């Protein structure tokens, strides 16, 4: 059986960036849940002590925000909704049964929705986190503002955690997706099935580059 040809979906720098953000998210979720829910306070032991967890939490938050900002600059132009995304979102039950719908580009409607949810949550988390960062900034704000910031911070965190759970589930559900972010490649069959418009664009670019290289070698 011939080995199926692969297409690069993510470069190494993109994958490293993604896993840094993912790692920061896990640590923030653990410490955040420990601070917010008394039943989970024991999770602060992951960081050594509760005091150390409280010190490290905002620092990791800044790292995650910077990492996501880099991702935002890379991907925002691919995440505007179009009519094909609306068609995709209306057919989610069919998609869950393995039948792709619409002429999907690099990202489908669900992925685009997740991108903008993460963007909104990151902005809220960063802004409110700065207001509530006791060691450096909270002294500059009235107590009511800090309390409001903490409420919004918790709400955005819960929304982000729920979104990431769906994100991970979808990545496991669609076979080949995790490989894209681990190895950086997908099969042509996978690309053609799940992201047909992106597949055509990649193949057209590959043919164009091949023709350009061929012409260059003739001179």
N, C-alpha and C positions, 0 to 999 in steps of 0.2 A: 504494500500500500504506500502510495507516494505521501511524503510528509507535507502537511498543509502549509501554505505560505502565510507569513505573518506580516502584520502592519504595526508600526510603532504608534502608540497612542499617547504615551507620556515619556518625556525625557527623564534622565536620572535626577536632574535638579528639581524637577516637578515632583517626583516621587519622594525625594528626601524632604522637601518642603511639606508635602502632605502628611508624612508620618511624624514630623516634628509637631505639627498642629494637632494631629490625632493623639500623640503621646501627652501633650500639654492638656488636651481636653480630658483625658482619662484622669490625670492627677487633679485637675480642677474639679471634676465631677465628684471624685472621692472626698476631697477636702470640703467642698461646698455642701455636699449632703451631710457631712459630719457636723458642720456648723449649724445647718438649718434644722436638722431633725435630731433631737436628743438620742433617739434609738440608734442612730448611726455614728454617734460620737466616737465610738471605738475605732472607727476608720482613721482617725488622726494618728493612730499608731503606725500607719504606713510611713509617716514622715518622721517618726521617732517620738515626738511629744506634741501635745495640742498647741503649745506655744510656737514650736517650730513650724507646724502646719499653717498657723495663722500668719507667720512671717513670710513663708514661701508662697502661699496662695496668690497674693497680688503680683508677685514677681513673675510667676509662671503665667499669670493672666496677661501681662504685658508682652511676654514672649509669644504667646498664642496669637494675640492681636496683631503683632508685627508679621508673624508667619501667615496669618490669614490675609492681611493687607497685601502681601506679595502675591498670594493666590488670586485675590480680587483683581489686581492689575493684570494678571495673566489671562483671566477667564471671563471678565465682565462682558466683553464684546460678543461672546458666544452664547450669552444667557438671556437675550431678549426674546420674549414670547412672540410666536407667529401663529398663523392659522393651523399649521400642522401640529403644533403643541396642544392647541385646543382640542383638535381631533383625537390626539393621543390621550389626553386626560379624560375625555368622555368615554373612552374605550378601555378604562383600567380593568374591568372584570375580564375582558377578552385577553388583555395583556397578561394578566395573572395566570391565565390558562395556556400561555405560551404563544399567543398569536399577536405579533407586532402590528401596530396600526400607524399609518401616516408616513410621510416622507421625512423621517427624523434626521436632523443634522448631528453635530458633534454631541449635543446633549438633548435628552427628551424633556417633555414638559415637567415630569416629576423631578428630574435633576435640576432643572432651572428654578423650580419652586423652592427646592432645598437650598440652592445657592443664595437666593434672595432672603430666605428665612434666616440662614446663617449670617448673612450680611447685616440684617436688621438686629439680630440678637447680639452680634459682636459689638455693634455700635452702642447699644444700650448697656451691655455688660462693661465695656471699657469706660464709658462716661460715668456710669453710676459707681463703678469700682474706684475710680479716681476720687469721687466725692467722699466715699466711705473709707478711703485708705488712711487709717487713723494716724499712722506715724508721720505722714508727710502732708496730707491735704485736708483732712476732716476738720481741723481747727479753724479753717477759713470759712466754714459754712455753718448755718444755724442747725440746731438739732432736728427741726422738722424736715429740712432738706435732706439730711443724712438718713432719717427714717424712711422718707419717700424713696430715696435712692436705693436703700436696702430692699424695699418691697419690689421695686422695678427690677433690681438685680436678680432677686430670687425668681421672679416671674419669667424673665428672659432666660435664665439658666434652665428652668423646668422645660420651657418651650424648646430650647436647644437640645437638651438631653433627649426629649421625645423625638425630635427630628433626626438626631443622630442614630437612635435605635432603628427608626424606619430606614435610614440610609444604609446602615449595616445589614439589615434584613434584606433589603433590595439587592445589595451587592452579593450576598450569599445566594439569593433566589435566582438571579440571572447568572448562570454558569459562565465563567470566563471574565467576569468583571473584576474580581479580586486579582486575577493574574495581570490585568492591565496596570494596576497600581503597585504590584510587587515586582513584576518583570518588565513592565512598560510596553508590552505587546499584546495584540489580540489576533485571532485568525481572521482571514478574509471573510470566511463564512459568517463569523460572529458579527463583524462590522457590517456586512451586507444585510444581515437579518435585523439587527437592532438599531443601526444608524446608517441607513442606505444613502442618504444625501451626503453625509460625511465620507462614506466609503467612496462614492463617485468622485468627490473632490480630491481625496487623497490619491486615488488611482490616476486621475487626470493630471495631477501635479507630478506624480512619479513618471508618467509617460512623457510629459513636457520636459522634465529634467533629463530623462534618458535621451530624448531627441537632441536636447541642447548639448549634452556631453558628446553624443555621436558626431554632431556637426563640428564641435570644437576639435575633436580628434582628427577630423579630416583635413584641417588646415595645417 
